[in-house]
Amino acid sequence: MEASALIVITGVRCTPRKSVQKFIYSWWIRPEVATTDPLYAMMLSLLLLLVQCAFACAFPEPLPVTGNVTVHDPTICKDYNGTYWVFSTGTGIDIRSSPDRIHWTYEGAVFPDGSPWADGYAVDNFLWAPDCTYINGEFWLYYAASTSGSTESAIFLAKSSTGAPGSWSNVGLVIATVANDTFNAIDPNLFIDTNGDWYLSFGSFFSGIKLLDRSTGNWTGSPIIPVAERAPGGTNAIEGSGMYKSYDNYYLFSSWDACCIGIKDTYNVRVGRSSNVTGPYKDQNGTNLTDGGGTLVLGNHDHVIGPGGEDLFTDIDGPIMIYHYFNSSINQNCTSDFGNCSFAVQLGINRVNFSTGWPVLV
């Protein structure tokens, strides 16, 4: 059996650690029996798989970050000067910058003077889940306005040439939903394919994640394509979609389960894969994402509670995923991600390896 084999058990991927391999080999392997007894060899291989996975199946720690790293639903851009910008849920949309993806400074808000065009959807300029793309020297920021549990929601677009607070112009409404709609216009994510076609994934709870196809040249009137939904009869907790392309595969990420309840968060990141940008997306077991499929990418571990609200982009060192998580080493008692507890919700960053055909955080 290859010692470096990738183990897949209940949707969690891990690579066996060499220390665990050495321990197993030194204590349990009897070469004189393994070479003469096929049943022993088969049982030994199974034991190696189970024990190594039990010891070694762990998600990686977030990469080091310092400074002002209190974020929720982060998105990341990098400008021509090499400066990183993170935008996140907050009053007027929070802005942070970094010269190196490690040291972060709070800069202010995208809309420090309010967003009256969103007043019919949001409360007190509190805007959600922005999505940033840097295009030809200009920041494009899609973002949502809504209130918890409502489908009276809207996605808007803003632009800036600098990313700085107060430099943003409101481009306008992209899509809105009303009270009787079966899907929800929040959590936007722009994906630009290698052929130049634009797509916008969005959605939260209700009937799941949808995709707008702007190949016609305009979001207005674009077809709305269902791409992910939790299985009927159970929870409908799916939101925060993000799209990424690696080689010839398209990947649709989403956040599942309970967000925003502090130490009780069960948020986790799932993924499906397709050879076509509009789907169907399937998980590693072959289940369609519209039938409740989703392979686990990141879940609770160590002090990282409820990771989600992910965004992916490509940096000079490869694919990067950023996300928020509740840091239980800071607070063990908070049952909210906001208010006095918001300081414990922090920025997570990991590199992503797609070499196996499926995303693995490193």
Secondary structure, DSSP 8 states (H G I E B T S, - for coil): --TT--EEETTEEE---HHHHHHHHHHH--HHHHTT-HHHHHHHHHHHHHHHHHHH---------EES-B-SS-EEEE-TTS-EEEEESEET-EEEEESSSSEEEEEEESSTT--GGGTTTSSTTEEEEEEEEEETTEEEEEEEE--TT-S-EEEEEEEESS--TT--EEEEEEEEE-TT-SS---S-EEEE-TTS-EEEEE-BSTT-EEEEE-TTS-STT--EEEEE---TTS---EEEEEEEEETTEEEEEEEES--SSGGG---EEEEEEESSTT---B-TTS-BGGGT--EEEE--BTTEEEEEEEEEEEETTEEEEEEEEEETTT-SS---SSGGGGGGEEEEEEEEE-TTSS-EE-
